[in-house]
Amino acid sequence: MAAQAQQETALDSLRDREIGVEQEHLDRVYRRLEEKIHEAEFLMHDAAQRGQVGTPGALAERDAQVFRAGIHLSRLNNEFEDFLFGRIDLLRGKDGKKGPDGAYTAVEPAEGSVREDNTADIAETLHIGRIGVLDQDYAPLVIDWRAPAAAPFYRSTPVDPGRVVRRRVIRSKGRKVLGVEDDLMRPELTAFLDGHELPVIGDGALMAALGQARSHTMRDIVASIQAEQDLVIRAPAASVTYVEGGPGTGKTAVALHRAAYLLYQDRRRYAGGILIVSPTPLLVAYTEGVLPSLGEEGQVAIRAIGSLVDGAEATLYDSPSVARAKGSSRMLRVLRKAARGALELNDSPARLRVVAFGRRLELEAEQLADIRRAALGGTAPVNLLRPRARKLLLDALWEQSGAAGRHTDPELAAELRSSFDEDITSEDAFIAFLDAWWPELTPAAVLDAMADERRLGRWARRILNPGEIRKVARSLRRDGHSVHDIAMLDELQAILGAPARPRKRRELDPLDQLTGLEELMPVREESQRERAERLAQERTEYAHVIVDEAQDVTPMQWRMIGRRGRHATWTVVGDPAQSSWSDPDEAAEARDEALGTRPRRRFELTVNYRNPAEIAELASKVLALAMPGSASPKAVRSTGVEPRFTVVDHTLAETVRAEAARLLERVDGTVGVVVAMQRREEARRWLAGLGDRVVALGSLEAKGLEYDATVVVSPAEIADESPAGLRVLYVALTRATQQLTVVSAERDEPDATGVPDLLRD
Ligand SMILES: Nc1ncnc2c1ncn2[C@@H]1O[C@H](COP(=O)(O)OP(=O)(O)OP(=O)(O)O)[C@@H](O)[C@H]1O
């Protein structure tokens, strides 16, 4: 016992000493950052005085770096726990070349860097953090996690260590180092640093990160990105990066880190903005803090797919059959007909009567119909065809007036015609007629028109079936929009060409490339965040588009997203096994159309970082039913806590409430109660008073989210709710990081131990 205690004390003091070493380094970094903030203030002041602020090229890259470092200092102090989070100790590299960040560039060790007796000297030590910091002599104090020199921190493994001997994760809060965890990449070596043997502390940072309690917001994973994830994050931006992986493999986390990486790589190129499309506002809220924690916010817009159209916000859900009709590419044909048909609403006038050159002229219903048909020929946007229709009306009236033959001299004839046109177009009756006969249509007006079942029946004949027509029309009579209506509105906007906002060309302002400047320039009226939001609102196309949960994007939604990235490069992440869309083939076709012929680079993520093995194993039973033959991702940890099965005792409400309360006592963080969509309102009431660590969610709302523990209520009910119900159930079962309780109702046909039919072997 005494020997063990002695050993523990020795380890503790070794740990303390190593924490002290890192503390010393962190102190140096902060001293340097403070110098930089003073430099930054001086430069900003100087630049402003010389009137140079805002002119491209006024600030050199070096200054930009100074600014960035300075700007972040106060935020790093206040907001982030671990500005500095990593360190690698490296062998001598093959060549002696250094990159722009001051680190040696070679990935492989130099010959002779390991001696025959398996000893070696550490030739280079790099610290990795959220931004890069150089000392006065341009030697790297901290390497930005996105810089090439930081890649070995993520990529090195004992199988393929490269130059890395020891990889250390540093846990710090503000200016204080709290702990260190080491992994040895070359355990066979005895390595020396400054003549002392390299010590090794702890047993890995990943497990520590995974076991932490969850809050209602996602954390970045910058300190523990794994090699297969790093490959995706740093993949070249060209064309389409396509990532598949099961639940919990880090797809969302990787997508967010990739946005930060791309901005770091080529800030100028991505001044055109990066759009991240997320399936629900809940997931947007959950992930919103990650990019600021990585030092990025300005150029990235994270938008829910129901908020992509300005001025409209999805607040309603559609039943699966309505969603299916609205989301499918058949709807495109319906919308095209509706946009043209809607011209005839509002008691479109049956005849046109005007007076020109003292003569009464009149066009009858039939002539008007012919003119409308002629004007609508072709595919140009309906609203933009109005001038053409106007011209055809004037042609017909001109012909009727008989004035055409009055002059043989072409110049005089043209003059006469022009005064004829002027005469008519200034007439109130003509203006009123045109407004009523060819109104300027808005997407909302057309959608409203489709709420009339008879009309929709006309426009959707032989495209939707009568049942679909009835249900779609009824759904459009509700107050508010569903997520599928938003894609329809966007499509209508394209079909109508409704009032296009003039595009503002934006000067590339070097200050835009820096985030958080308002902290240094309090005189600016608009905060950086407000400005970023405004720019994001004004932006209609992006330089890079990231689509999260891509398996759920419907054909109509792909068209909507595609319009925002016509010239963009793309990152698309998803998991077919979690798709709530009933016809994946149709969606894949629409996706391919949106992405065009750009070449795809495919990646697969294979490790489940969220669920413990006990929960992952249960979920894999549903996966086998939902997508026979597809492989489950490998869970990296086990908690020893098996999922719990209970059956309804007395009422569903009481049982679920009791199970949620039980889990609240067992975990420190959040508890999610997942129910079928139709129950989500009542489920919120069941949990009233249990506090804000617990939330109730409809199965579709659970997408992408995670909780310490979950209660999944009636698997059969969730599975039966839509044609893709089994895949939705798979999503529901894979949300927990610690514990899972399944509550079965009668329809679940639980066995004697409470296991429902769907989850039995
Ligand atoms: N390298 C990592 N280090 C620490 N945590 C990680 C790592 N990779 C993923 N995680 C964590 O695992 C969880 C799942 O990640 P994420 O939500 O990105 O997965 P996903 O593939 O998008 O899942 P789903 O398909 O279910 O939405 C998150 O809590 C995330 O922080």
The ligand as a MOL file (V3000), in Angstrom:
LIG
                    3D

  0  0  0     0  0            999 V3000
M  V30 BEGIN CTAB
M  V30 COUNTS 31 33 0 0 0
M  V30 BEGIN ATOM
M  V30 1 N -13.1040 13.8750 -32.2240 0
M  V30 2 C -14.0040 14.0850 -31.2900 0
M  V30 3 N -13.6620 14.4250 -30.0330 0
M  V30 4 C -14.5800 14.6350 -29.0760 0
M  V30 5 N -15.8940 14.5450 -29.2990 0
M  V30 6 C -16.2950 14.2140 -30.5310 0
M  V30 7 C -15.3850 13.9630 -31.5900 0
M  V30 8 N -16.0860 13.6760 -32.6940 0
M  V30 9 C -17.3760 13.7370 -32.3560 0
M  V30 10 N -17.5080 14.0630 -31.0540 0
M  V30 11 C -18.7290 14.2470 -30.3110 0
M  V30 12 O -19.6290 13.2240 -30.6690 0
M  V30 13 C -20.9500 13.7360 -30.7020 0
M  V30 14 C -21.5780 13.4870 -32.0290 0
M  V30 15 O -21.0590 14.3630 -32.9940 0
M  V30 16 P -21.9930 14.9440 -34.1430 0
M  V30 17 O -23.2610 15.4600 -33.5810 0
M  V30 18 O -21.1670 15.8530 -34.9610 0
M  V30 19 O -22.2770 13.5940 -34.9290 0
M  V30 20 P -23.1610 13.3530 -36.2200 0
M  V30 21 O -22.4080 12.3970 -37.0650 0
M  V30 22 O -23.5390 14.6560 -36.8280 0
M  V30 23 O -24.4030 12.6350 -35.5840 0
M  V30 24 P -25.8980 12.4530 -36.1480 0
M  V30 25 O -25.7960 11.8100 -37.4830 0
M  V30 26 O -26.5160 11.5570 -35.1530 0
M  V30 27 O -26.4920 13.8090 -36.1760 0
M  V30 28 C -20.8400 15.2090 -30.3340 0
M  V30 29 O -21.0310 15.3740 -28.9590 0
M  V30 30 C -19.4320 15.5400 -30.6850 0
M  V30 31 O -18.9420 16.6250 -29.9350 0
M  V30 END ATOM
M  V30 BEGIN BOND
M  V30 1 1 1 2
M  V30 2 1 2 3
M  V30 3 2 2 7
M  V30 4 2 3 4
M  V30 5 1 4 5
M  V30 6 2 5 6
M  V30 7 1 6 7
M  V30 8 1 6 10
M  V30 9 1 7 8
M  V30 10 2 8 9
M  V30 11 1 9 10
M  V30 12 1 10 11
M  V30 13 1 11 12
M  V30 14 1 11 30
M  V30 15 1 12 13
M  V30 16 1 13 14
M  V30 17 1 13 28
M  V30 18 1 14 15
M  V30 19 1 15 16
M  V30 20 2 16 17
M  V30 21 1 16 18
M  V30 22 1 16 19
M  V30 23 1 19 20
M  V30 24 2 20 21
M  V30 25 1 20 22
M  V30 26 1 20 23
M  V30 27 1 23 24
M  V30 28 2 24 25
M  V30 29 1 24 26
M  V30 30 1 24 27
M  V30 31 1 28 29
M  V30 32 1 28 30
M  V30 33 1 30 31
M  V30 END BOND
M  V30 END CTAB
M  END
